[in-house]
Amino acid sequence: MKQILDGAALGRAIRRLAHEIEERNGGLEGVALVGIRTRGVVVAERLREVFREQSGTEVPLGILDITLYRDDILSCDALVKGTQIDFPIGGKTLVLCDDVLYTGRTVRAAISAVMSLSSTLGRPDRIQLLEMVDRGHRELPFRADFIGKNLPTSSSEKVFVRFRETDGEDGVYLSGDSDKTE
């Protein structure tokens, strides 16, 4: 497995993404972070911490479980952990946070999940997409608004974004058929 970003580079990418979010939205008023389970939640939490440290702003943070909205997982095999959004999303700019953009199926499911909440939490003004890594190979026509690292890959390779909180270390790794000989 080849390391693409170490922990320090991953931290710099998150700080850069935080600046981009603030710049593109003319500040943080009306912005909320929504992490897609599991690693997208870590991304959102880390962004929130950067906002807190740099501007003293407390950005709302929610957790989105897209399991029941996936079209590639049988519902009987699904482990649902639940969505936790305890603030109104109506009128807000939601920044959906995830680790790897690949086919676009996760994004489609996330948007469906968010829109299903509109009857109880309101309809967001806009939804923006933040991905730590964009590896290409889209099956659905989605593009991220904020990207930590563009990483062109072959379809036989896999990208892993690891965080201390979930994996015990920070870094981005690439593995593929060539790793079988290492």
Residue, then its C-alpha position, 0 to 999 in steps of 0.5 A: m500500500k502506497q501512502i499518498l498523504d501523511g497525517a500532516a498533509l491531511g491536516r493541511a488539506i482540511r485547513r485549506l478546505a475550511h478556508e475555501i468553505e468560508e471564502r466561497n460562502g462569504g463567511l460561515e453564517g448560514v453554513a452547516l456541516v453534515g458528515i456522511r457516516t462514517r469517515g465523513v463525520v470525522v471530516a466534518e468534526r475536524l472542519r468544525e474544529v478548524f472554524r472554532e480555532q480560527s474564527g471562534t465560530e461554532v458551525p452546526l454539525g449533523i451526522l447523516d446515515i445514508t444506508l437506507y438510501r443506497d441502491d447498491i446495498l440490500s436493505c436486509d444486509a444494512l446496518v443502520k446507525g441513524t441520522q443525527i441532525d438536531f438543528p433546522i436545515g431550512g435556509k442553510t447551506l449544507v456542506l456534505c462531507d465525505d472521504v472518497l468520491y468514486t462512482g457518485r452513488t454515495v452522493r446520490a443517496a446523501i442528497s436523497a436522505v437530506m431531501s427526505l428530512s425537509s418535511t421536518l427540518g426544512r429545505p436547505d438553500r443549497i447543498q455543497l459537496l466536500e470530498m477528501v479525495d476525488r478518485g474519478h470513475r463517476e457513474l453518476p454526474f456529480r462533482a465536488d465543490f471542495i476537494g482535498k486531493n485529486l487522485p486519478t486511479s485505475s478501477s482496480e485500485k482502492v483509496f483509503v482515507r484513515f483517521r485516528e478516530t476510526d483507524g488509529e492513524d491519519g493518512v491517505y493510501l492507495s492500493g491495487d494489483s501491484d501491491k500483491t507483490e510487495 
